[in-house]
Amino acid sequence: MSDSAPRTASSVTGARILLENVSKRYPGQARAAVDGLTLEIPAGSTVMLVGPSGCGKTTTLKMINRLIEPSEGRIVIDGQDVTSMNGDELRRGIGYVIQAGGLFPHMSVATNIGMVPKMLGWDRARIAARVDELLELVSLDPAVYRDRHPRELSGGQQQRVGVARALAADPPVLLMDEPFGAVDPITRQRLQDELINIQHELQKTIVCVTHDFDEAVKLGDWIAVFDEGARVVQYDAPERILAEPADEFVEDFIGTGAGLKQLTLTRVREVDLVPAVTARPGEDVQAVLARGEQAGTRDVVVLDDRDRPLSWPARRQLERFSTVPGERNERLPLVGTGATLNDALDTMLVSSTGAALVVGPRDRFEGVIYVETVMAAITEARRAVDPEDAPLGHNTGEMPTVSPAGPGGEGR
Ligand SMILES: Nc1ncnc2c1ncn2[C@@H]1O[C@H](COP(=O)(O)OP(=O)(O)OP(=O)(O)O)[C@@H](O)[C@H]1O
Protein backbone atom coordinates (compact mmCIF):
# COMPACT_ATOMS: atom_id res chain seq x y z
CA MET A 1 0.00 0.00 0.00
CA SER A 2 1.41 3.40 -0.94
CA ASP A 3 2.25 5.87 1.73
CA SER A 4 1.71 8.90 -0.42
CA ALA A 5 -1.67 10.17 0.76
CA PRO A 6 -1.66 12.68 3.57
CA ARG A 7 -2.92 11.40 6.89
CA THR A 8 -5.55 13.24 8.79
CA ALA A 9 -3.66 13.18 12.08
CA SER A 10 -0.21 12.11 13.10
CA SER A 11 -1.51 9.23 15.24
CA VAL A 12 -3.75 7.85 12.49
CA THR A 13 -2.30 4.70 10.96
CA GLY A 14 -5.39 3.89 8.91
CA ALA A 15 -5.89 4.67 5.25
CA ARG A 16 -8.78 6.45 3.56
CA ILE A 17 -10.98 4.18 1.47
CA LEU A 18 -13.14 5.42 -1.36
CA LEU A 19 -15.68 3.31 -3.18
CA GLU A 20 -16.52 5.04 -6.44
CA ASN A 21 -19.67 4.07 -8.22
CA VAL A 22 -19.23 0.43 -7.28
CA SER A 23 -21.72 -2.20 -8.40
CA LYS A 24 -21.94 -5.95 -8.02
CA ARG A 25 -24.18 -8.09 -10.15
CA TYR A 26 -24.19 -11.77 -9.30
CA PRO A 27 -24.79 -14.07 -12.25
CA GLY A 28 -28.44 -14.98 -12.62
CA GLN A 29 -29.67 -12.23 -10.28
CA ALA A 30 -32.11 -9.71 -11.71
CA ARG A 31 -31.09 -6.92 -9.36
CA ALA A 32 -27.66 -5.68 -8.48
CA ALA A 33 -26.58 -6.70 -4.96
CA VAL A 34 -24.69 -3.41 -4.76
CA ASP A 35 -25.94 -0.70 -7.05
CA GLY A 36 -23.70 2.22 -7.97
CA LEU A 37 -22.39 2.80 -4.47
CA THR A 38 -20.12 5.72 -3.68
CA LEU A 39 -18.87 5.67 -0.11
CA GLU A 40 -16.04 7.49 1.58
CA ILE A 41 -14.44 5.91 4.63
CA PRO A 42 -12.22 8.50 6.32
CA ALA A 43 -8.74 7.42 7.45
CA GLY A 44 -8.66 6.26 11.05
CA SER A 45 -12.42 6.07 11.44
CA THR A 46 -14.74 3.19 12.18
CA VAL A 47 -17.60 2.88 9.73
CA MET A 48 -20.45 0.49 10.50
CA LEU A 49 -22.55 -0.95 7.68
CA VAL A 50 -26.08 -1.77 8.79
CA GLY A 51 -29.31 -2.64 7.02
CA PRO A 52 -31.77 -5.49 6.52
CA SER A 53 -30.67 -8.99 5.60
CA GLY A 54 -29.60 -9.27 1.98
CA CYS A 55 -29.15 -5.52 1.43
CA GLY A 56 -25.54 -5.95 0.28
CA LYS A 57 -23.45 -5.26 3.39
CA THR A 58 -21.18 -8.29 3.13
CA THR A 59 -20.85 -7.91 -0.62
CA THR A 60 -19.73 -4.31 -0.10
CA LEU A 61 -17.22 -5.35 2.55
CA LYS A 62 -15.76 -8.20 0.53
CA MET A 63 -15.30 -6.00 -2.51
CA ILE A 64 -12.89 -3.85 -0.49
CA ASN A 65 -10.41 -6.74 -0.18
CA ARG A 66 -11.63 -8.24 -3.45
CA LEU A 67 -12.82 -11.51 -2.01
CA ILE A 68 -15.67 -10.48 -4.29
CA GLU A 69 -14.78 -8.71 -7.53
CA PRO A 70 -16.83 -5.60 -8.31
CA SER A 71 -18.72 -5.67 -11.63
CA GLU A 72 -18.21 -1.94 -12.04
CA GLY A 73 -16.56 0.98 -10.33
CA ARG A 74 -13.31 1.68 -8.55
CA ILE A 75 -12.03 1.16 -5.04
CA VAL A 76 -9.24 3.44 -3.91
CA ILE A 77 -7.27 2.79 -0.72
CA ASP A 78 -4.76 5.38 0.45
CA GLY A 79 -4.77 6.97 -2.98
CA GLN A 80 -4.18 3.73 -4.84
CA ASP A 81 -6.72 2.10 -7.15
CA VAL A 82 -6.84 -1.45 -5.81
CA THR A 83 -9.35 -2.78 -8.31
CA SER A 84 -6.60 -3.87 -10.66
CA MET A 85 -3.88 -4.87 -8.20
CA ASN A 86 -3.04 -8.47 -7.33
CA GLY A 87 -5.77 -9.73 -4.99
CA ASP A 88 -3.51 -11.81 -2.74
CA GLU A 89 -1.11 -8.95 -2.29
CA LEU A 90 -4.00 -6.62 -1.53
CA ARG A 91 -5.39 -8.98 1.12
CA ARG A 92 -2.04 -9.24 2.90
CA GLY A 93 -2.33 -5.52 3.56
CA ILE A 94 -5.89 -5.64 4.89
CA GLY A 95 -6.91 -7.25 8.17
CA TYR A 96 -10.04 -9.38 7.97
CA VAL A 97 -12.06 -10.59 10.93
CA ILE A 98 -15.03 -12.90 10.57
CA GLN A 99 -17.53 -14.43 12.96
CA ALA A 100 -16.01 -16.89 15.44
CA GLY A 101 -12.52 -15.72 14.48
CA GLY A 102 -12.17 -18.02 11.48
CA LEU A 103 -9.05 -19.62 12.99
CA PHE A 104 -7.37 -22.66 11.49
CA PRO A 105 -8.18 -25.43 13.96
CA HIS A 106 -5.01 -27.48 13.38
CA MET A 107 -2.68 -24.54 14.04
CA SER A 108 -1.64 -23.10 17.39
CA VAL A 109 -2.69 -19.60 18.39
CA ALA A 110 0.84 -18.35 17.64
CA THR A 111 0.89 -19.94 14.17
CA ASN A 112 -2.54 -18.53 13.40
CA ILE A 113 -1.50 -15.03 14.40
CA GLY A 114 1.89 -15.23 12.71
CA MET A 115 0.56 -16.40 9.37
CA VAL A 116 0.62 -13.15 7.43
CA PRO A 117 3.98 -11.99 8.87
CA LYS A 118 5.38 -15.37 7.83
CA MET A 119 4.06 -14.91 4.31
CA LEU A 120 5.67 -11.49 4.31
CA GLY A 121 9.02 -13.13 5.12
CA TRP A 122 9.53 -11.90 8.68
CA ASP A 123 12.14 -13.84 10.64
CA ARG A 124 11.12 -16.16 13.45
CA ALA A 125 12.16 -13.96 16.35
CA ARG A 126 10.29 -10.97 14.97
CA ILE A 127 7.15 -13.05 14.44
CA ALA A 128 7.35 -14.49 17.98
CA ALA A 129 7.74 -11.02 19.48
CA ARG A 130 4.84 -9.72 17.42
CA VAL A 131 2.60 -12.64 18.46
CA ASP A 132 3.23 -11.93 22.13
CA GLU A 133 2.70 -8.22 21.67
CA LEU A 134 -0.65 -8.83 19.96
CA LEU A 135 -1.82 -11.34 22.55
CA GLU A 136 -1.12 -8.71 25.21
CA LEU A 137 -3.03 -6.18 23.15
CA VAL A 138 -6.13 -8.38 23.07
CA SER A 139 -5.76 -9.16 26.80
CA LEU A 140 -4.62 -12.78 26.52
CA ASP A 141 -1.56 -13.84 28.50
CA PRO A 142 1.00 -14.97 25.87
CA ALA A 143 2.57 -17.56 28.17
CA VAL A 144 -0.81 -19.23 28.67
CA TYR A 145 -2.30 -18.96 25.20
CA ARG A 146 0.36 -18.88 22.50
CA ASP A 147 0.71 -22.67 22.21
CA ARG A 148 -2.95 -23.54 22.61
CA HIS A 149 -5.16 -24.66 19.75
CA PRO A 150 -8.42 -22.92 18.88
CA ARG A 151 -10.53 -25.77 20.35
CA GLU A 152 -8.89 -25.06 23.72
CA LEU A 153 -10.25 -21.51 23.73
CA SER A 154 -13.64 -20.05 24.57
CA GLY A 155 -15.63 -18.34 21.83
CA GLY A 156 -14.60 -14.93 23.09
CA GLN A 157 -10.94 -15.92 23.24
CA GLN A 158 -11.09 -17.27 19.69
CA GLN A 159 -12.56 -13.98 18.58
CA ARG A 160 -9.73 -12.11 20.31
CA VAL A 161 -7.17 -14.24 18.53
CA GLY A 162 -9.02 -13.50 15.28
CA VAL A 163 -8.58 -9.78 15.93
CA ALA A 164 -4.90 -10.28 16.84
CA ARG A 165 -4.36 -12.22 13.62
CA ALA A 166 -5.99 -9.50 11.54
CA LEU A 167 -3.69 -6.91 13.12
CA ALA A 168 -0.53 -9.02 12.79
CA ALA A 169 1.17 -7.20 9.93
CA ASP A 170 -0.10 -3.83 11.15
CA PRO A 171 -2.46 -3.26 8.21
CA PRO A 172 -3.94 0.22 7.80
CA VAL A 173 -7.37 -1.26 7.13
CA LEU A 174 -9.43 -3.74 9.13
CA LEU A 175 -12.56 -5.32 7.68
CA MET A 176 -14.91 -7.03 10.12
CA ASP A 177 -17.95 -9.10 9.22
CA GLU A 178 -20.24 -9.62 12.21
CA PRO A 179 -17.15 -10.06 14.35
CA PHE A 180 -18.99 -10.52 17.62
CA GLY A 181 -22.08 -12.28 16.33
CA ALA A 182 -21.21 -15.69 17.77
CA VAL A 183 -20.55 -14.83 21.41
CA ASP A 184 -22.84 -14.27 24.39
CA PRO A 185 -23.95 -10.71 25.22
CA ILE A 186 -21.55 -10.17 28.15
CA THR A 187 -18.54 -11.41 26.19
CA ARG A 188 -19.68 -9.34 23.23
CA GLN A 189 -19.74 -6.22 25.38
CA ARG A 190 -16.25 -6.97 26.62
CA LEU A 191 -14.92 -7.59 23.11
CA GLN A 192 -16.52 -4.41 21.85
CA ASP A 193 -14.86 -2.48 24.69
CA GLU A 194 -11.52 -4.02 23.85
CA LEU A 195 -11.90 -3.17 20.20
CA ILE A 196 -12.66 0.43 21.16
CA ASN A 197 -9.53 0.53 23.32
CA ILE A 198 -7.40 -1.03 20.58
CA GLN A 199 -8.79 1.39 18.03
CA HIS A 200 -8.09 4.27 20.39
CA GLU A 201 -4.48 3.16 20.47
CA LEU A 202 -4.01 2.19 16.81
CA GLN A 203 -6.39 4.44 14.83
CA LYS A 204 -6.94 1.98 12.00
CA THR A 205 -9.57 2.41 9.35
CA ILE A 206 -12.26 -0.10 10.25
CA VAL A 207 -15.22 -1.14 8.15
CA CYS A 208 -17.57 -3.39 10.09
CA VAL A 209 -20.78 -5.16 9.12
CA THR A 210 -23.29 -5.74 11.88
CA HIS A 211 -26.90 -6.74 12.38
CA ASP A 212 -26.96 -5.06 15.72
CA PHE A 213 -27.83 -1.38 15.63
CA ASP A 214 -26.71 -0.90 19.22
CA GLU A 215 -23.32 -2.28 18.28
CA ALA A 216 -23.19 0.15 15.35
CA VAL A 217 -23.95 3.06 17.68
CA LYS A 218 -21.36 1.90 20.14
CA LEU A 219 -18.48 1.20 17.79
CA GLY A 220 -19.09 3.51 14.85
CA ASP A 221 -17.74 6.97 14.20
CA TRP A 222 -20.06 6.82 11.22
CA ILE A 223 -22.95 4.54 10.38
CA ALA A 224 -24.10 3.79 6.85
CA VAL A 225 -27.70 2.58 6.79
CA PHE A 226 -28.31 0.56 3.61
CA ASP A 227 -31.48 -0.52 1.91
CA GLU A 228 -31.58 -3.19 -0.79
CA GLY A 229 -28.84 -2.86 -3.40
CA ALA A 230 -26.64 -1.16 -0.79
CA ARG A 231 -28.63 2.02 -1.36
CA VAL A 232 -27.40 4.57 1.18
CA VAL A 233 -30.44 5.74 3.12
CA GLN A 234 -28.40 7.65 5.67
CA TYR A 235 -24.70 8.01 6.37
CA ASP A 236 -23.88 10.02 9.42
CA ALA A 237 -22.64 10.05 12.99
CA PRO A 238 -24.58 7.81 15.41
CA GLU A 239 -25.73 10.87 17.38
CA ARG A 240 -27.37 12.36 14.33
CA ILE A 241 -28.91 9.15 13.08
CA LEU A 242 -30.55 8.68 16.47
CA ALA A 243 -31.62 12.29 16.75
CA GLU A 244 -32.69 12.78 13.13
CA PRO A 245 -33.38 9.55 11.30
CA ALA A 246 -33.56 10.34 7.56
CA ASP A 247 -36.91 8.62 7.06
CA GLU A 248 -39.27 5.96 8.40
CA PHE A 249 -37.05 3.18 7.15
CA VAL A 250 -34.20 4.36 9.37
CA GLU A 251 -36.61 4.99 12.24
CA ASP A 252 -37.87 1.43 12.03
CA PHE A 253 -34.36 0.18 11.83
CA ILE A 254 -33.27 2.05 14.94
CA GLY A 255 -36.18 0.49 16.74
CA THR A 256 -37.68 1.63 19.99
CA GLY A 257 -35.80 3.33 22.75
CA ALA A 258 -33.78 5.79 20.68
CA GLY A 259 -33.65 7.97 23.78
CA LEU A 260 -32.08 5.22 25.81
CA LYS A 261 -29.66 4.48 23.01
CA GLN A 262 -28.24 7.94 23.58
CA LEU A 263 -26.78 6.38 26.69
CA THR A 264 -24.66 4.20 24.46
CA LEU A 265 -23.10 7.32 23.00
CA THR A 266 -21.15 8.41 26.03
CA ARG A 267 -18.10 6.40 26.87
CA VAL A 268 -16.71 5.77 30.31
CA ARG A 269 -13.50 7.60 29.41
CA GLU A 270 -15.52 10.78 28.89
CA VAL A 271 -16.72 11.03 32.48
CA ASP A 272 -14.76 11.85 35.61
CA LEU A 273 -13.58 8.75 37.39
CA VAL A 274 -13.07 8.60 41.12
CA PRO A 275 -9.53 7.67 42.14
CA ALA A 276 -9.00 4.78 44.54
CA VAL A 277 -6.19 3.82 46.82
CA THR A 278 -4.34 0.95 45.22
CA ALA A 279 -2.47 -1.78 47.02
CA ARG A 280 -0.31 -4.78 46.16
CA PRO A 281 -0.67 -8.24 47.64
CA GLY A 282 1.50 -8.60 50.74
CA GLU A 283 1.42 -4.93 51.72
CA ASP A 284 0.72 -4.00 55.32
CA VAL A 285 -3.05 -3.53 55.71
CA GLN A 286 -2.82 -0.75 58.29
CA ALA A 287 -0.52 1.27 56.02
CA VAL A 288 -2.96 0.86 53.12
CA LEU A 289 -5.93 1.92 55.26
CA ALA A 290 -4.00 4.94 56.50
CA ARG A 291 -3.30 5.90 52.90
CA GLY A 292 -7.00 5.63 52.15
CA GLU A 293 -7.90 7.82 55.08
CA GLN A 294 -5.38 10.41 54.01
CA ALA A 295 -6.71 10.42 50.46
CA GLY A 296 -10.27 10.58 51.74
CA THR A 297 -11.42 7.51 49.82
CA ARG A 298 -13.12 4.34 50.94
CA ASP A 299 -12.08 2.37 47.87
CA VAL A 300 -9.05 0.12 48.05
CA VAL A 301 -8.26 -1.76 44.87
CA VAL A 302 -5.69 -4.54 44.95
CA LEU A 303 -3.65 -4.73 41.73
CA ASP A 304 -1.40 -7.42 40.30
CA ASP A 305 2.10 -6.69 39.01
CA ARG A 306 0.65 -5.41 35.73
CA ASP A 307 -1.76 -3.03 37.42
CA ARG A 308 -4.77 -5.24 36.73
CA PRO A 309 -7.42 -5.34 39.49
CA LEU A 310 -7.36 -8.46 41.63
CA SER A 311 -9.91 -7.51 44.24
CA TRP A 312 -11.82 -4.61 45.71
CA PRO A 313 -12.19 -5.46 49.39
CA ALA A 314 -14.36 -3.46 51.72
CA ARG A 315 -12.56 -1.84 54.65
CA ARG A 316 -14.09 -4.33 57.07
CA GLN A 317 -12.91 -7.28 55.00
CA LEU A 318 -9.43 -5.87 54.75
CA GLU A 319 -9.17 -5.27 58.48
CA ARG A 320 -9.37 -9.04 59.06
CA PHE A 321 -5.92 -9.41 57.51
CA SER A 322 -2.52 -8.10 58.52
CA THR A 323 -1.22 -8.11 54.94
CA VAL A 324 -3.18 -7.50 51.75
CA PRO A 325 -4.43 -10.82 50.30
CA GLY A 326 -3.50 -11.66 46.70
CA GLU A 327 -6.51 -13.73 45.62
CA ARG A 328 -8.27 -12.75 42.43
CA ASN A 329 -11.96 -12.01 42.73
CA GLU A 330 -13.40 -13.43 39.48
CA ARG A 331 -16.64 -11.51 39.92
CA LEU A 332 -15.30 -7.97 40.04
CA PRO A 333 -17.53 -5.46 38.27
CA LEU A 334 -15.14 -4.31 35.52
CA VAL A 335 -15.78 -1.95 32.62
CA GLY A 336 -13.39 -0.74 29.95
CA THR A 337 -12.71 2.95 29.34
CA GLY A 338 -14.25 2.43 25.91
CA ALA A 339 -17.44 0.95 27.38
CA THR A 340 -20.59 2.97 27.15
CA LEU A 341 -22.42 4.32 30.15
CA ASN A 342 -25.13 1.86 29.28
CA ASP A 343 -22.67 -1.02 29.70
CA ALA A 344 -21.35 0.51 32.91
CA LEU A 345 -24.88 0.65 34.30
CA ASP A 346 -25.49 -2.97 33.28
CA THR A 347 -22.33 -4.07 35.03
CA MET A 348 -23.30 -2.21 38.19
CA LEU A 349 -26.80 -3.67 38.13
CA VAL A 350 -25.56 -7.21 37.66
CA SER A 351 -23.13 -6.94 40.54
CA SER A 352 -25.42 -4.69 42.62
CA THR A 353 -22.46 -2.60 43.74
CA GLY A 354 -23.59 0.79 42.48
CA ALA A 355 -20.08 1.28 41.15
CA ALA A 356 -17.60 -0.44 38.86
CA LEU A 357 -13.85 -0.58 38.40
CA VAL A 358 -12.68 0.99 35.17
CA VAL A 359 -9.84 -0.63 33.24
CA GLY A 360 -7.99 0.83 30.28
CA PRO A 361 -5.82 -0.81 27.61
CA ARG A 362 -4.42 -4.17 28.71
CA ASP A 363 -6.87 -4.20 31.60
CA ARG A 364 -4.90 -1.67 33.62
CA PHE A 365 -6.84 -0.07 36.47
CA GLU A 366 -7.88 3.54 35.85
CA GLY A 367 -10.41 4.47 38.52
CA VAL A 368 -13.90 3.88 39.85
CA ILE A 369 -17.16 4.90 38.25
CA TYR A 370 -20.24 5.44 40.41
CA VAL A 371 -23.86 5.20 39.45
CA GLU A 372 -24.24 8.88 40.39
CA THR A 373 -21.69 9.84 37.73
CA VAL A 374 -23.64 7.89 35.13
CA MET A 375 -26.91 9.52 36.11
CA ALA A 376 -25.36 12.99 35.93
CA ALA A 377 -23.90 12.30 32.51
CA ILE A 378 -27.24 11.08 31.17
CA THR A 379 -28.81 14.43 31.86
CA GLU A 380 -26.12 16.21 29.86
CA ALA A 381 -27.02 17.27 26.36
CA ARG A 382 -25.87 15.06 23.52
CA ARG A 383 -22.72 16.11 21.76
CA ALA A 384 -23.18 18.20 18.66
CA VAL A 385 -21.84 16.86 15.39
CA ASP A 386 -21.36 19.19 12.48
CA PRO A 387 -23.36 17.69 9.60
CA GLU A 388 -20.77 19.02 7.17
CA ASP A 389 -18.25 16.60 8.65
CA ALA A 390 -20.22 13.60 7.44
CA PRO A 391 -18.35 11.60 4.80
CA LEU A 392 -19.60 11.11 1.26
CA GLY A 393 -22.16 8.38 0.67
CA HIS A 394 -24.68 7.98 -2.14
CA ASN A 395 -25.65 5.87 -5.11
CA THR A 396 -25.58 6.61 -8.82
CA GLY A 397 -28.34 8.83 -10.06
CA GLU A 398 -29.31 10.00 -6.61
CA MET A 399 -28.69 13.27 -4.95
CA PRO A 400 -25.79 12.95 -2.55
CA THR A 401 -27.14 12.17 0.90
CA VAL A 402 -24.60 14.49 2.44
CA SER A 403 -25.53 18.12 2.22
CA PRO A 404 -25.26 21.12 4.51
CA ALA A 405 -28.75 20.20 5.64
CA GLY A 406 -27.43 16.79 6.63
CA PRO A 407 -28.02 13.46 4.97
CA GLY A 408 -31.65 13.67 5.88
CA GLY A 409 -32.02 16.27 3.13
CA GLU A 410 -32.70 13.61 0.57
CA GLY A 411 -35.88 12.17 1.94
CA ARG A 412 -37.31 15.15 3.79
N1 LIG B 1 -22.62 -15.68 -4.43
C1 LIG B 1 -23.82 -15.15 -4.66
N2 LIG B 1 -24.53 -15.45 -5.75
C2 LIG B 1 -25.73 -14.90 -6.00
N3 LIG B 1 -26.31 -14.00 -5.19
C3 LIG B 1 -25.65 -13.64 -4.08
C4 LIG B 1 -24.37 -14.18 -3.75
N4 LIG B 1 -23.97 -13.65 -2.57
C5 LIG B 1 -24.94 -12.80 -2.21
N5 LIG B 1 -25.96 -12.79 -3.10
C6 LIG B 1 -27.18 -11.96 -3.04
O1 LIG B 1 -26.79 -10.61 -3.01
C7 LIG B 1 -27.60 -9.87 -2.10
C8 LIG B 1 -26.72 -9.20 -1.06
O2 LIG B 1 -26.09 -10.19 -0.25
P1 LIG B 1 -25.13 -9.83 0.98
O3 LIG B 1 -24.63 -11.11 1.53
O4 LIG B 1 -24.16 -8.83 0.53
O5 LIG B 1 -26.18 -9.14 1.96
P2 LIG B 1 -26.03 -8.78 3.50
O6 LIG B 1 -26.64 -7.44 3.65
O7 LIG B 1 -24.65 -8.98 3.94
O8 LIG B 1 -26.99 -9.88 4.13
P3 LIG B 1 -27.01 -10.53 5.59
O9 LIG B 1 -27.26 -9.40 6.53
O10 LIG B 1 -28.16 -11.47 5.53
O11 LIG B 1 -25.70 -11.21 5.79
C9 LIG B 1 -28.58 -10.86 -1.52
O12 LIG B 1 -29.79 -10.74 -2.23
C10 LIG B 1 -27.94 -12.19 -1.75
O13 LIG B 1 -28.92 -13.17 -1.92
The ligand as a MOL file (V3000), in Angstrom:
LIG
                    3D

  0  0  0     0  0            999 V3000
M  V30 BEGIN CTAB
M  V30 COUNTS 31 33 0 0 0
M  V30 BEGIN ATOM
M  V30 1 N -22.6240 -15.6770 -4.4250 0
M  V30 2 C -23.8190 -15.1460 -4.6570 0
M  V30 3 N -24.5260 -15.4530 -5.7470 0
M  V30 4 C -25.7350 -14.9000 -5.9950 0
M  V30 5 N -26.3070 -13.9980 -5.1920 0
M  V30 6 C -25.6500 -13.6370 -4.0780 0
M  V30 7 C -24.3740 -14.1830 -3.7470 0
M  V30 8 N -23.9670 -13.6520 -2.5740 0
M  V30 9 C -24.9380 -12.7960 -2.2050 0
M  V30 10 N -25.9610 -12.7900 -3.0980 0
M  V30 11 C -27.1770 -11.9640 -3.0390 0
M  V30 12 O -26.7870 -10.6140 -3.0050 0
M  V30 13 C -27.5990 -9.8690 -2.1030 0
M  V30 14 C -26.7170 -9.2010 -1.0600 0
M  V30 15 O -26.0930 -10.1930 -0.2480 0
M  V30 16 P -25.1350 -9.8300 0.9760 0
M  V30 17 O -24.6320 -11.1080 1.5250 0
M  V30 18 O -24.1570 -8.8320 0.5290 0
M  V30 19 O -26.1750 -9.1420 1.9560 0
M  V30 20 P -26.0280 -8.7830 3.5000 0
M  V30 21 O -26.6390 -7.4380 3.6490 0
M  V30 22 O -24.6470 -8.9840 3.9430 0
M  V30 23 O -26.9940 -9.8770 4.1270 0
M  V30 24 P -27.0100 -10.5290 5.5910 0
M  V30 25 O -27.2590 -9.3970 6.5280 0
M  V30 26 O -28.1600 -11.4710 5.5260 0
M  V30 27 O -25.7020 -11.2060 5.7860 0
M  V30 28 C -28.5830 -10.8620 -1.5150 0
M  V30 29 O -29.7950 -10.7370 -2.2280 0
M  V30 30 C -27.9450 -12.1900 -1.7460 0
M  V30 31 O -28.9210 -13.1710 -1.9230 0
M  V30 END ATOM
M  V30 BEGIN BOND
M  V30 1 1 1 2
M  V30 2 1 2 3
M  V30 3 2 2 7
M  V30 4 2 3 4
M  V30 5 1 4 5
M  V30 6 2 5 6
M  V30 7 1 6 7
M  V30 8 1 6 10
M  V30 9 1 7 8
M  V30 10 2 8 9
M  V30 11 1 9 10
M  V30 12 1 10 11
M  V30 13 1 11 12
M  V30 14 1 11 30
M  V30 15 1 12 13
M  V30 16 1 13 14
M  V30 17 1 13 28
M  V30 18 1 14 15
M  V30 19 1 15 16
M  V30 20 2 16 17
M  V30 21 1 16 18
M  V30 22 1 16 19
M  V30 23 1 19 20
M  V30 24 2 20 21
M  V30 25 1 20 22
M  V30 26 1 20 23
M  V30 27 1 23 24
M  V30 28 2 24 25
M  V30 29 1 24 26
M  V30 30 1 24 27
M  V30 31 1 28 29
M  V30 32 1 28 30
M  V30 33 1 30 31
M  V30 END BOND
M  V30 END CTAB
M  END
